[in-house]
């Protein structure tokens, strides 16, 4: 395991909503926040955001541009799908010792503290991972159209689908589907909303599913149990063993704990750190800073 207190390194955790960057300089950690950083949807905007974050770090610390650009840096960014994109970003920032990857690796490294185990990252979207030594196995992360099972967006979309089924008489009504049907007015309005909704819009309904399940609502329980089964299936597909810790991260992740099988529930551990912590740890592995 790497040193838990990396020094003279840069870490970045960039997502579609905001970007956090940290510089550990001479034993002091400095953090800043900038705008969105999704390399798939807006590569040029991502580069501008990262330049802003680096400029903020320079302003906060007084470090020279030359020294900053020579430090080991790990940037975990949403939407980095191939090494060429990462290389382009590093070159645009003039970071000579940077590695750029997607944000799943930083999440896993932060949650597990650099050790072995499994992570279910369940926020607006979803992915799963298992770290064993230097090997990282990843599942999912394909977006709502093709996946994102057990995510907040998946729960919200599932709630609307179940509401439509209840209106059609395919499943019994329950308090949650009744409430959703009343708010939208009819099936047409549900379909109209869903036709233009993004993942974040669907995910906005997830807290209602979580709360209703805690109160025994049948539809909400069906969705939460289905999400938990996906987590279990993913863990076993990756070869997870009961002796390995499991971290549930993201805004939705911890809420699945009551619905998981006993062997997995017994292995649950609080995350050791954040994705930004993971980025700093990975940066420390690039090499000693000058």
N, C-alpha and C positions, 0 to 999 in steps of 0.2 A: 504494500500500500504506500502511496506517496505521502510526503509530508502534509499534515493537515493544515499548515499555515504557510501557503505559498507566498513568496516575496518577489517584488520587482517583476510583476506580471500583469497582463491585461486580460480581463474576461468580459464577454458580452453575451447577454441573453436577449435575443431579438425576436419579437413576435408581431403578429398582424395588427395589434393595437398599440403597443409601446415597446420600447427598447431600453434595457438597463445595462449600464456598463460600469465596470469597477477597475480601478488601478490600485494595486498594492505596491506602495513605494516606500522603501526603507522602513518596512514594518507597519506602515499606516495604510488603512484601507479607505479609499475614497470612492463614492458611488454617485452616479448621475443618471438622469432619465431623459430620453429623447422620444421622437415619434415612432411611427410604425416601421417595421423592418421585415417585409415579406419579399423574398428574392424572386418568387415566382410571379406574383401579381404586379410588382413594381420594383424592378432591379435598380433603376436609376434613383428612385426615391429612397430605396434602402441604403444606397451608397451615400446619399445626402444626409440621411439620418445618422449613419455611422460617423461621418465626418463631423457632424454637430456634436455627437457624444464625445469623440476624441478631443475636440476643441474645448468642450466643457471640462474634461479631465485635465487638460493643460492649464486652463484657467484656475482650476481648483487647487492645483499642486505646484504650479510654476515650473514644471518639468519642461525641458527644451524639446522642440519638435524632433530633433535628431535622436535624442535618447528615447523618446516615446516610441518612435518608429522602429527602434532596434530591440525593443523588449519582446519577449515571448508573449504571444497573444493567441487566445482561442476564442473564436466567434461562433456561437451556436445560434443559427438564424432560421426562422421559418422559411420554407420554400427553397432551400438549397438542395437540389435534387441530384446534382452531379459535381464531380471535382472541378470541372471547367468553370462553373459558376463561382465556386469558392475561390479559385485562383484569380478570376477577374476582380472579385471584390477586394482581395488582399492587395492586388496590384494597384487598384484605384486608390487605396488608402495609404500606399507606400509603406506597408508594414512588412519588413523584411523577414520576420520570423513568426509569421501568422499561419494558423490553420483555421480553415473555415468549413463548418459542417452544418447539418441540420440541428434543430433544437432538441431532438430526442436524446442524443448522446449526453448533452449537458444536463438534461433533466435526470437521466439515469445515474450519471456520475455524482451529481449533487445529492440525490436521494439516498444512494448506497454508500456515500462517503468514500468512494473509490474501492469498495469491497465487492464481494460477490452477492448475488441475490436477484430478485425479480422486481419489476416496477410495472404497475398499471397506471398509465397516465390518462386520466379521465376528466377532461375539462369540456370545453365546447366541442372539441374533437377527441380522438382517442388513439392510443397506441399501447403496445405492451413490449417489454424487453426483459431479457435475462442476461446477466453478466456473469461469466465464469472465467476467471483469470483475464487474459487479454481478449477473449472472444465475447462479442456482443451480438446476441440474436434479437432481431426486431420483428414485430408483427404489427400489421395495421398501419395507421397513419395515412390512409388513402383518401380522406375527405368524405363528406356525408353522402355524396352521390354514389360512391362505390363501397362505403364502409362506415367507419367511425362508430361501430357498435359500442353500446354501453355509455356513450358520451352524453353530454347534456343536450346536444342537438338531436341525437338519436332518441332520447327520452321524449323531448318535446314533439318531434314529428310522430313518434309512436302514440303519444296522447291524442293528437289530432286524428290519426288514423283510427284509433279505437273509438273516438267520439263519432266518427262517420259510421263505423260498424254498428254502434249502438243506435244511431238514428235510423239505420237501415233494418234494425231488428235482428242483426246477426249475433249480437251478444247482449246480455242484460245491461240495462242502464245502471250507473252507480253515481254517487254524489259528485265525483270529479268530472265525469263525462257530462252529467247534467249541467254542471256549472259552465263548462266550456261551451256546450251547445247554446245555453242561454246568452252567454256573452257575445257569441258570433251571430246568433239569430237563426241561422239555417246552414245547411250543408254547403250551399253555394258560396257563402262568405268564408267558410273554412277553406274551401278549395281556392278561392281567390287569394286569401292570405298566403297559403302554402305555395302558390304559383310564383310568387315574387320574394318569398322569405329566404334569407340566407341562414347559414348555420347559427349565427349569433341570435337571430330572431327565434328560431326553434328552441335554442338553448335557454332563452328567457322563460320558457314554460317549465323547465326542468325542476326548479325549486318547488313548484306546486305538486309535481309527481312525487318528489322525495317526501314532502310533508304529508301528502295524502296517504302514502304507503305506511308511514309511521302511525297513522290513525286507522289502518286496516282497510283502506279503499281497495276494492277488488282489481280495478284496472291498474292502479298505481302499483300494487303488489305484483301483478303479472309482469309489468315492465321492469321493475327492479329485479325480480327473480330472473327474468330473461337476460338482463345485463350481467347479473352475477354469474349465470351459467356460461356466458361468453368469456368472462374473466377466467373462470375455472378451466374452460376448454383451451384458452390461449396458454395458460400456465403449463398445462400438461403437454400441449403440443411443443412447447419449448424445452421440455425435459426437466421442468422444475422438480426439485426434491424437497420433502417436508422440512429438512434441516436448514434450508435456505430462507433468509428473510424475504418478506414481500412488503413492498411499500405501495400504498394507494395514494396517488398524487392528483392534483387538479381540484377544481371546485366540486366535482361530483364524486371523485374517487372514494374518499373516506365514508361516504354514505352507503356504499355497498357492503361494508363490513358485516352487518347483521345477516346478510343474505348468502354469505359464502359458506362453503362446506367447512366442517370443523378443522380439518387438517390445514386448510389455508388460513382460516381465521386465527388459528393458534400461531401461525407464522408471521402475522402482521406486525410490522414495526413502524414507528413514526419515521418520516424521512429525516436523514441526517443533516440535510441542507437543501438549498434551493438550486435551481438551474444556474444561477449566477455563481454560486459556490462551485458548482461542477465545472463551469467554464474556467474559473481561476485554477482549479486543481488540474484540469487538462493542460492549461497554459504552462503550469509548472513542470509538466512532463515533457515539454518541448526542448528544454535545455536551460542551463544556468544563464541568468541575465548578466549583461556586462556591468 
